[in-house]
Amino acid sequence: MTEAITVAQALARELSQVGVRRIFGVPGGGSSLDLIEAAGALGIDFVLTRTENAAVMMAGALAETSGIPGVALMTKGPGLANGTNGVAYAALDRAPVLVVSDGFTPTQLGYITHQVFDQKALLTPLVKGHSRLDGADVYEEIRRLLALACTPPFGPVHIELTSEAARRLIAGAPTQTALVAALAQPSPDRHAVDLVQLEKVRQRMAAARRPVLLLGLEARRHATAVRRLVATLGCPVLPTYKAKGVVPDADPQVVCLFTGGLQEAECIAQADLLVLVGLDPVEMILQPWRYARPAVAIGAAHHPVHYVRPEVAVVGPLGAMLSTLEEGLRQHRSDWRPEDMATLRSNVRQRLAYHPVTCGVAPDRVAQLAAAACAKRGISARMSVDAGAHMFSATAFFPSAEPGDTLISNGLATMAFALPAAIAASLDDPTQPVFCFTGDGGLMMCLGELSTAVQTGARIVVIVFNDSALSLIDVKQQSRHLPTRGVRWQQHNFAATMQALGGLGLQASNETEFVSALESALDAQLPCLIDVLVDPSGYPQQLKAMRG
């Protein structure tokens, strides 16, 4: 006789089968409690966050680093509304996340208006699928949603689970031991490769003497194949923010980051072909395509709106296509010389370097000194970074060696991302520290998550670029010769805040103090925050060098 279990238990079982080990969120008193209990019985931890927005970001960051769908849980009404920015991040940054919220039954909607709005309609523009799990085949619905989330382009899905639906008894189902593999790598028949078009890409690459590879977020799951192709061609590599680490930053073929801005212009000017590998247009800055160079593209998903129209574009299983191209291009090494790439790399770093400062610490030195502190100890570290002017220095000067070593919201480019992402990355792999590079503005949007870091014992070092301003907006305001208005505030003591919440809080106003603080932070057995005074005067020059 088949056992009877609740829908909440069935959902927890399916999540466990695909490898979920944590759920993030702020529960309500309805179906949230049923799912937390069902998940806990299977060894799935519940991480209580301070906001629903941060919960979805943690779930998304964990999905980005682990390859396993993330799960965020919240109550109906204000809980779901507060989590919507996180759902937008998951959508535009291509993170497979299952968002589970409470809901109202049809009977309740007959007399209740308190906290009521159309939750499905609110999330419809952002999610790839929706279900109330109140149909005849709950398992099929759950698996459909997980498959949708993990089909390129990855993204969030939504379950609106009422208490009534969560407690409904259904028949138990056999375990699906192959489900993780199926979700992690869609089968070739789901994305058949056009071999004729792929051969055209190969021929075009074989004819090029100075190709440049532009790596995007879809390449993160295929690092081995990408690295083989890079080594075969011997040409420059320009990864996007989210592809940072697919080829290690220390590799001499990695010239600089690619954003669609100005910093990569010198390299591209010397190219005769641009090869887009898993490049999602959501990764580009808000400027028209500026490069008059022919291009070809391979990717995991079709993007109908794009900055560039390649001569040939092929969509399919990216890893297989990369391997096919590498095998067919072994006799076609490029004409690029190592010294050419070294010069380009050096020129970019010189243009992005901060001018000497008279007070505080230069932002590029913050990233460089953090990297040096890790190198001194022979340890590797991940990084998360918030949107803002400090992002230029953090991404350019803190190295990544593996895909997922850099966590950044690039598609949505939201603030208040770095701290939740760092916590999730640390829980995913507590053996290495995570540096969280955040501006003071971004930190103030999610300040309560410092206590989440303390509660979970996350091995993170939060580095606050404290300049008492929304510096990127401040720069843009100055560039328009407008009076300073609405972008600055008084200086705050974030180290004292961290101490009050139970972590280690340190301050630094110069390089010597910052190096000492880094040593203390890396020795600490609890989450640490370094409140470092930075000089924002060089940000306009950095912004111009990077974006034009």
C-alpha positions as semicolon CSV with decimal commas, in nm:
position;residue;x (nm);y (nm);z (nm)
1;M;0,000;0,000;0,000
2;T;0,140;0,339;-0,100
3;E;0,206;0,570;0,193
4;A;0,016;0,898;0,216
5;I;0,218;1,215;0,269
6;T;0,135;1,583;0,262
7;V;0,207;1,810;-0,032
8;A;0,461;1,994;0,186
9;Q;0,639;1,664;0,251
10;A;0,631;1,578;-0,120
11;L;0,785;1,916;-0,204
12;A;1,056;1,867;0,059
13;R;1,134;1,520;-0,081
14;E;1,171;1,653;-0,434
15;L;1,396;1,934;-0,316
16;S;1,611;1,687;-0,125
17;Q;1,637;1,469;-0,437
18;V;1,783;1,755;-0,644
19;G;2,041;1,828;-0,375
20;V;1,885;2,118;-0,184
21;R;2,037;2,141;0,164
22;R;1,920;2,488;0,273
23;I;1,611;2,702;0,246
24;F;1,639;3,076;0,312
25;G;1,358;3,298;0,422
26;V;1,129;3,473;0,666
27;P;0,833;3,245;0,745
28;G;0,471;3,326;0,801
29;G;0,231;3,125;1,011
30;G;0,076;2,927;0,727
31;S;0,232;2,686;0,477
32;S;0,581;2,815;0,562
33;L;0,575;2,622;0,889
34;D;0,465;2,301;0,716
35;L;0,749;2,320;0,463
36;I;1,011;2,410;0,723
37;E;0,911;2,106;0,930
38;A;0,897;1,870;0,631
39;A;1,235;1,992;0,505
40;G;1,394;1,970;0,849
41;A;1,291;1,605;0,879
42;L;1,500;1,540;0,566
43;G;1,805;1,730;0,685
44;I;1,734;2,050;0,491
45;D;1,829;2,344;0,713
46;F;1,621;2,658;0,731
47;V;1,822;2,981;0,743
48;L;1,623;3,265;0,897
49;T;1,716;3,583;0,713
50;R;1,624;3,937;0,815
51;T;1,448;4,026;0,489
52;E;1,279;3,832;0,213
53;N;1,482;4,025;-0,045
54;A;1,804;3,892;0,108
55;A;1,656;3,541;0,129
56;V;1,602;3,523;-0,247
57;M;1,948;3,667;-0,309
58;M;2,105;3,405;-0,082
59;A;1,914;3,131;-0,261
60;G;2,025;3,267;-0,597
61;A;2,389;3,307;-0,496
62;L;2,392;2,952;-0,362
63;A;2,249;2,832;-0,692
64;E;2,516;3,024;-0,882
65;T;2,801;2,870;-0,683
66;S;2,667;2,516;-0,637
67;G;2,468;2,457;-0,955
68;I;2,176;2,332;-0,743
69;P;1,845;2,521;-0,748
70;G;1,811;2,765;-0,458
71;V;1,498;2,789;-0,245
72;A;1,352;3,097;-0,076
73;L;1,046;3,093;0,147
74;M;0,823;3,379;0,260
75;T;0,476;3,465;0,375
76;K;0,205;3,608;0,153
77;G;0,136;3,977;0,103
78;P;0,417;4,190;0,247
79;G;0,657;3,896;0,252
80;L;0,625;3,831;-0,120
81;A;0,622;4,202;-0,203
82;N;0,944;4,255;-0,007
83;G;1,109;3,964;-0,184
84;T;1,027;4,087;-0,534
85;N;1,357;4,269;-0,586
86;G;1,534;3,942;-0,508
87;V;1,315;3,764;-0,763
88;A;1,411;4,031;-1,019
89;Y;1,777;3,958;-0,943
90;A;1,722;3,585;-0,996
91;A;1,546;3,657;-1,326
92;L;1,798;3,901;-1,474
93;D;2,109;3,734;-1,332
94;R;1,993;3,391;-1,448
95;A;1,979;3,214;-1,111
96;P;1,756;2,903;-1,080
97;V;1,549;2,976;-0,768
98;L;1,227;2,824;-0,635
99;V;1,029;3,097;-0,457
100;V;0,769;2,953;-0,218
101;S;0,510;3,187;-0,070
102;D;0,191;3,138;0,126
103;G;-0,139;3,220;-0,042
104;F;-0,514;3,252;0,005
105;T;-0,772;2,984;-0,076
106;P;-1,072;3,069;-0,296
107;T;-1,293;3,048;0,015
108;Q;-1,075;3,299;0,199
109;L;-1,081;3,537;-0,095
110;G;-1,458;3,543;-0,062
111;Y;-1,436;3,752;0,253
112;I;-1,072;3,859;0,308
113;T;-0,912;4,174;0,166
114;H;-0,638;4,219;0,429
115;Q;-0,293;4,165;0,265
116;V;-0,463;4,051;-0,055
117;F;-0,328;4,129;-0,402
118;D;-0,271;3,916;-0,709
119;Q;0,063;3,755;-0,621
120;K;0,082;3,559;-0,943
121;A;0,031;3,875;-1,147
122;L;0,301;4,057;-0,949
123;L;0,564;3,792;-1,027
124;T;0,449;3,694;-1,377
125;P;0,693;3,930;-1,556
126;L;0,982;3,785;-1,353
127;V;0,927;3,411;-1,312
128;K;0,940;3,132;-1,569
129;G;0,655;2,932;-1,416
130;H;0,392;2,929;-1,142
131;S;0,195;2,665;-0,954
132;R;-0,033;2,635;-0,650
133;L;0,037;2,259;-0,617
134;D;-0,336;2,195;-0,589
135;G;-0,369;1,980;-0,902
136;A;-0,392;1,606;-0,949
137;D;-0,019;1,541;-1,008
138;V;0,185;1,740;-0,757
139;Y;0,510;1,562;-0,842
140;E;0,479;1,647;-1,211
141;E;0,420;2,012;-1,119
142;I;0,723;2,031;-0,890
143;R;0,949;1,864;-1,145
144;R;0,816;2,085;-1,423
145;L;0,901;2,396;-1,223
146;L;1,250;2,274;-1,131
147;A;1,318;2,183;-1,493
148;L;1,201;2,527;-1,604
149;A;1,427;2,699;-1,352
150;C;1,725;2,497;-1,474
151;T;1,663;2,534;-1,847
152;P;1,874;2,812;-2,007
153;P;1,832;3,094;-1,954
154;F;1,804;2,995;-1,588
155;G;1,563;3,185;-1,367
156;P;1,311;3,181;-1,082
157;V;0,981;2,995;-1,054
158;H;0,703;3,051;-0,802
159;I;0,492;2,821;-0,586
160;E;0,197;2,987;-0,415
161;L;0,123;2,731;-0,143
162;T;-0,179;2,775;0,082
163;S;-0,200;2,602;0,419
164;E;-0,484;2,391;0,281
165;A;-0,277;2,275;-0,014
166;A;0,035;2,215;0,195
167;R;-0,149;1,976;0,428
168;R;-0,340;1,788;0,160
169;L;-0,261;1,417;0,162
170;I;-0,133;1,257;-0,158
171;A;0,032;0,929;-0,246
172;G;0,405;0,905;-0,195
173;A;0,620;0,874;-0,507
174;P;0,937;0,673;-0,579
175;T;1,264;0,863;-0,551
176;Q;1,413;1,016;-0,864
177;T;1,784;0,946;-0,827
178;A;1,872;1,076;-1,175
179;L;1,692;1,408;-1,138
180;V;1,996;1,610;-1,029
181;A;2,198;1,510;-1,336
182;A;1,905;1,579;-1,565
183;L;1,859;1,929;-1,425
184;A;2,229;2,013;-1,415
185;Q;2,284;1,939;-1,785
186;P;1,984;1,941;-2,017
187;S;2,001;1,653;-2,263
188;P;2,113;1,724;-2,621
189;D;1,772;1,639;-2,766
190;R;1,623;1,934;-2,573
191;H;1,867;2,168;-2,750
192;A;1,970;2,001;-3,075
193;V;2,283;2,153;-3,231
194;D;2,272;2,280;-3,586
195;L;2,592;2,108;-3,700
196;V;2,594;2,298;-4,028
197;Q;2,592;2,631;-3,848
198;L;2,848;2,511;-3,594
199;E;3,079;2,416;-3,880
200;K;3,037;2,769;-4,018
201;V;3,148;2,904;-3,679
202;R;3,451;2,674;-3,686
203;Q;3,545;2,779;-4,037
204;R;3,511;3,145;-3,949
205;M;3,731;3,098;-3,643
206;A;3,987;2,900;-3,843
207;A;4,015;3,183;-4,095
208;A;4,069;3,447;-3,824
209;R;4,427;3,530;-3,733
210;R;4,357;3,747;-3,430
211;P;4,034;3,628;-3,266
212;V;3,924;3,743;-2,920
213;L;3,699;3,531;-2,697
214;L;3,423;3,711;-2,505
215;L;3,306;3,484;-2,223
216;G;2,962;3,524;-2,067
217;L;2,771;3,379;-1,776
218;E;2,658;3,067;-1,964
219;A;3,023;2,958;-1,983
220;R;3,048;2,914;-1,606
221;R;2,936;2,551;-1,614
222;H;3,183;2,460;-1,889
223;A;3,513;2,591;-1,756
224;T;3,716;2,286;-1,856
225;A;3,601;2,300;-2,218
226;V;3,650;2,678;-2,231
227;R;4,005;2,651;-2,097
228;R;4,097;2,390;-2,356
229;L;3,972;2,611;-2,638
230;V;4,157;2,912;-2,494
231;A;4,482;2,716;-2,473
232;T;4,437;2,586;-2,828
233;L;4,378;2,927;-2,982
234;G;4,633;3,122;-2,777
235;C;4,424;3,439;-2,806
236;P;4,301;3,707;-2,563
237;V;4,010;3,630;-2,332
238;L;3,767;3,893;-2,208
239;P;3,524;3,755;-1,946
240;T;3,219;3,942;-1,823
241;Y;3,178;4,009;-1,454
242;K;2,980;3,689;-1,409
243;A;3,225;3,482;-1,615
244;K;3,521;3,598;-1,407
245;G;3,719;3,289;-1,306
246;V;3,602;3,064;-1,591
247;V;3,958;3,118;-1,709
248;P;4,168;3,213;-1,403
249;D;4,248;3,582;-1,382
250;A;4,613;3,483;-1,342
251;D;4,615;3,330;-1,690
252;P;4,820;3,563;-1,915
253;Q;4,557;3,537;-2,189
254;V;4,297;3,712;-1,970
255;V;4,337;4,076;-2,070
256;C;4,053;4,246;-1,883
257;L;3,682;4,232;-1,814
258;F;3,430;4,279;-2,093
259;T;3,133;4,508;-2,028
260;G;3,057;4,666;-2,364
261;G;3,239;4,977;-2,243
262;L;3,573;5,136;-2,319
263;Q;3,831;4,941;-2,117
264;E;3,841;4,652;-2,367
265;A;3,854;4,880;-2,674
266;E;4,231;4,861;-2,728
267;C;4,224;4,482;-2,738
268;I;3,920;4,460;-2,965
269;A;4,069;4,717;-3,202
270;Q;4,347;4,465;-3,276
271;A;4,107;4,174;-3,333
272;D;3,973;4,045;-3,664
273;L;3,694;3,834;-3,509
274;L;3,495;3,841;-3,185
275;V;3,384;3,500;-3,059
276;L;3,094;3,525;-2,814
277;V;3,084;3,224;-2,582
278;G;2,774;3,203;-2,365
279;L;2,743;3,581;-2,364
280;D;2,403;3,692;-2,238
281;P;2,306;4,045;-2,347
282;V;2,176;4,111;-1,995
283;E;2,544;4,139;-1,893
284;M;2,616;4,447;-2,104
285;I;2,609;4,809;-1,985
286;L;2,345;5,049;-2,111
287;Q;2,530;5,164;-2,421
288;P;2,500;5,070;-2,789
289;W;2,749;4,817;-2,927
290;R;3,058;5,017;-3,016
291;Y;3,280;4,759;-3,189
292;A;3,292;4,745;-3,570
293;R;3,427;4,392;-3,575
294;P;3,272;4,075;-3,720
295;A;3,138;3,832;-3,463
296;V;3,022;3,473;-3,424
297;A;2,840;3,331;-3,123
298;I;2,766;3,005;-2,947
299;G;2,537;2,989;-2,647
300;A;2,296;2,784;-2,442
301;A;1,993;3,002;-2,505
302;H;1,853;3,224;-2,778
303;H;1,826;3,595;-2,693
304;P;1,593;3,775;-2,934
305;V;1,711;4,118;-2,813
306;H;2,086;4,158;-2,842
307;Y;2,345;4,432;-2,873
308;V;2,520;4,267;-3,166
309;R;2,408;4,065;-3,467
310;P;2,668;3,789;-3,521
311;E;2,748;3,657;-3,868
312;V;2,670;3,307;-3,738
313;A;2,505;3,209;-3,409
314;V;2,441;2,858;-3,274
315;V;2,234;2,763;-2,969
316;G;2,271;2,425;-2,798
317;P;2,461;2,231;-2,530
318;L;2,750;2,469;-2,480
319;G;3,002;2,221;-2,344
320;A;2,962;1,987;-2,641
321;M;2,992;2,274;-2,889
322;L;3,309;2,401;-2,721
323;S;3,466;2,056;-2,737
324;T;3,375;2,018;-3,104
325;L;3,526;2,356;-3,188
326;E;3,843;2,291;-2,990
327;E;3,897;1,958;-3,167
328;G;3,844;2,118;-3,505
329;L;4,075;2,415;-3,440
330;R;4,387;2,241;-3,309
331;Q;4,583;2,332;-3,622
332;H;4,473;2,696;-3,620
333;R;4,657;2,874;-3,341
334;S;4,614;3,251;-3,355
335;D;4,883;3,506;-3,442
336;W;4,860;3,672;-3,101
337;R;5,195;3,689;-2,918
338;P;5,220;3,662;-2,539
339;E;5,386;4,003;-2,525
340;D;5,090;4,157;-2,714
341;M;4,847;4,033;-2,450
342;A;5,078;4,130;-2,165
343;T;5,095;4,486;-2,294
344;L;4,718;4,510;-2,333
345;R;4,665;4,373;-1,983
346;S;4,915;4,617;-1,833
347;N;4,762;4,913;-2,016
348;V;4,414;4,835;-1,883
349;R;4,536;4,804;-1,525
350;Q;4,727;5,131;-1,553
351;R;4,420;5,313;-1,681
352;L;4,205;5,173;-1,400
353;A;4,462;5,242;-1,128
354;Y;4,366;5,510;-0,879
355;H;4,569;5,825;-0,847
356;P;4,766;5,875;-0,522
357;V;4,538;5,970;-0,233
358;T;4,609;6,209;0,051
359;C;4,364;6,060;0,297
360;G;4,203;5,721;0,351
361;V;4,281;5,425;0,126
362;A;4,254;5,416;-0,254
363;P;3,978;5,172;-0,363
364;D;4,209;4,976;-0,594
365;R;4,451;4,932;-0,303
366;V;4,167;4,794;-0,089
367;A;4,119;4,510;-0,339
368;Q;4,491;4,458;-0,397
369;L;4,577;4,447;-0,027
370;A;4,294;4,201;0,041
371;A;4,428;3,976;-0,235
372;A;4,781;4,009;-0,100
373;A;4,668;3,909;0,249
374;C;4,524;3,587;0,106
375;A;4,833;3,519;-0,106
376;K;5,055;3,567;0,199
377;R;4,867;3,287;0,374
378;G;4,849;3,067;0,066
379;I;4,469;3,063;0,070
380;S;4,209;3,128;-0,196
381;A;3,901;3,337;-0,135
382;R;3,574;3,406;-0,305
383;M;3,436;3,754;-0,341
384;S;3,097;3,917;-0,362
385;V;3,055;4,273;-0,474
386;D;2,773;4,525;-0,470
387;A;2,671;4,768;-0,740
388;G;2,846;5,102;-0,701
389;A;3,168;5,285;-0,780
390;H;3,376;5,051;-0,560
391;M;3,282;4,769;-0,800
392;F;3,536;4,890;-1,057
393;S;3,832;4,835;-0,825
394;A;3,701;4,516;-0,663
395;T;3,637;4,334;-0,990
396;A;3,953;4,458;-1,163
397;F;4,204;4,399;-0,884
398;F;4,075;4,107;-0,674
399;P;4,153;3,784;-0,863
400;S;3,927;3,486;-0,923
401;A;4,051;3,139;-1,009
402;E;3,728;2,943;-1,059
403;P;3,377;3,010;-1,190
404;G;3,158;3,120;-0,901
405;D;3,449;3,282;-0,720
406;T;3,295;3,620;-0,805
407;L;2,934;3,686;-0,711
408;I;2,780;4,000;-0,854
409;S;2,438;4,119;-0,961
410;N;2,510;4,226;-1,316
411;G;2,178;4,176;-1,493
412;L;1,975;4,367;-1,235
413;A;2,279;4,548;-1,089
414;T;2,105;4,582;-0,757
415;M;2,257;4,714;-0,439
416;A;2,223;4,517;-0,113
417;F;2,339;4,200;-0,291
418;A;2,698;4,150;-0,176
419;L;2,629;4,072;0,190
420;P;2,352;3,811;0,134
421;A;2,558;3,655;-0,147
422;A;2,868;3,633;0,072
423;I;2,674;3,459;0,348
424;A;2,535;3,202;0,103
425;A;2,877;3,140;-0,053
426;S;3,031;3,085;0,288
427;L;2,762;2,837;0,387
428;D;2,817;2,657;0,057
429;D;3,192;2,622;0,123
430;P;3,307;2,719;0,473
431;T;3,665;2,607;0,401
432;Q;3,756;2,935;0,231
433;P;3,681;3,293;0,331
434;V;3,452;3,518;0,132
435;F;3,537;3,884;0,090
436;C;3,225;4,098;0,068
437;F;3,308;4,426;-0,105
438;T;3,026;4,672;-0,043
439;G;2,967;5,042;-0,045
440;D;2,824;5,208;0,261
441;G;2,499;5,277;0,074
442;G;2,451;4,915;-0,027
443;L;2,529;4,790;0,323
444;M;2,273;5,022;0,481
445;M;2,006;4,864;0,260
446;C;2,066;4,521;0,417
447;L;2,236;4,604;0,747
448;G;2,031;4,352;0,942
449;E;2,188;4,065;0,747
450;L;2,507;4,121;0,947
451;S;2,322;3,948;1,229
452;T;2,235;3,663;0,989
453;A;2,608;3,626;0,924
454;V;2,675;3,612;1,297
455;Q;2,391;3,368;1,358
456;T;2,511;3,130;1,087
457;G;2,881;3,171;1,168
458;A;2,953;3,258;0,806
459;R;3,323;3,291;0,732
460;I;3,300;3,631;0,568
461;V;3,503;3,950;0,573
462;V;3,280;4,247;0,494
463;I;3,486;4,535;0,358
464;V;3,290;4,860;0,359
465;F;3,413;5,130;0,120
466;N;3,308;5,413;0,346
467;D;3,289;5,745;0,162
468;S;2,956;5,870;0,296
469;A;2,791;5,887;-0,046
470;L;2,617;5,708;-0,327
471;S;2,943;5,757;-0,511
472;L;2,849;5,627;-0,856
473;I;2,545;5,854;-0,867
474;D;2,753;6,133;-0,714
475;V;3,001;6,098;-1,003
476;K;2,721;6,114;-1,260
477;Q;2,575;6,419;-1,087
478;Q;2,913;6,591;-1,097
479;S;2,962;6,500;-1,464
480;R;2,644;6,693;-1,544
481;H;2,772;6,993;-1,343
482;L;2,474;6,972;-1,109
483;P;2,490;7,086;-0,748
484;T;2,548;6,810;-0,494
485;R;2,203;6,713;-0,378
486;G;2,054;6,393;-0,241
487;V;2,359;6,165;-0,275
488;R;2,562;6,216;0,043
489;W;2,517;6,157;0,416
490;Q;2,711;6,183;0,739
491;Q;2,983;5,929;0,809
492;H;2,872;5,619;0,999
493;N;3,063;5,376;1,220
494;F;2,984;5,037;1,069
495;A;3,248;4,865;1,282
496;A;3,054;4,958;1,595
497;T;2,737;4,822;1,437
498;M;2,906;4,490;1,365
499;Q;3,033;4,472;1,723
500;A;2,684;4,540;1,856
501;L;2,547;4,252;1,647
502;G;2,806;4,006;1,780
503;G;3,069;4,008;1,507
504;L;3,419;4,152;1,490
505;G;3,420;4,516;1,381
506;L;3,738;4,697;1,280
507;Q;3,817;5,039;1,136
508;A;4,094;5,154;0,903
509;S;4,179;5,503;0,784
510;N;4,507;5,424;0,604
511;E;4,685;5,130;0,441
512;T;4,878;5,030;0,752
513;E;4,561;5,007;0,960
514;F;4,385;4,823;0,679
515;V;4,657;4,558;0,646
516;S;4,648;4,504;1,023
517;A;4,268;4,474;1,013
518;L;4,290;4,218;0,732
519;E;4,524;4,002;0,941
520;S;4,286;4,016;1,237
521;A;3,987;3,940;1,015
522;L;4,148;3,634;0,859
523;D;4,248;3,508;1,205
524;A;3,900;3,559;1,346
525;Q;3,667;3,269;1,417
526;L;3,357;3,481;1,358
527;P;3,225;3,709;1,085
528;C;3,422;4,030;1,054
529;L;3,361;4,375;0,912
530;I;3,634;4,624;0,819
531;D;3,508;4,980;0,792
532;V;3,768;5,141;0,566
533;L;3,778;5,511;0,487
534;V;3,821;5,555;0,112
535;D;3,886;5,860;-0,102
536;P;3,620;5,888;-0,377
537;S;3,799;6,155;-0,581
538;G;3,940;5,909;-0,835
539;Y;3,610;5,741;-0,922
540;P;3,531;5,971;-1,220
541;Q;3,859;5,876;-1,387
542;Q;3,794;5,505;-1,325
543;L;3,441;5,530;-1,462
544;K;3,566;5,703;-1,777
545;A;3,843;5,444;-1,827
546;M;3,601;5,154;-1,789
547;R;3,288;5,274;-1,963
548;G;3,388;5,580;-2,164
